[in-house]
Amino acid sequence: MPSFDVVSDFDAHQIKVFDLHGKALATIGTQGSHPGQLEKPYHLSAASNGGLYLTDLSSDQVNKFAADGTFLGRWGRTGSGAGEFSNPLGIAAGVEGQCTSRTVTTTSCRHLPLKANTY
């Protein structure tokens, strides 16, 4: 698998992919609230298979993209219960296809273990 750098661009509502020399290779996503679109992408994590998990602050969701940029799904909604987020700030992808998201509110920080295919 080739090496590359991936950056979430908060103001452009996109994920940007660069080679290791800084040359732009691809742009993933457009602004919007429909599946595959991004509002305020914040933190991303790459899985061992090249898939990308991305938190979106405006929609309070986690988005999943394949290594080639294909949108695979999203999950979450605004709230404080199981599977709900309030400004999801961080995400970490595991080798077993699981990820953990961190949500920070004014009073608490929580870790939510989520199956990668739970949308």
Disulfide bonds with the S-S distance in Angstrom:
none
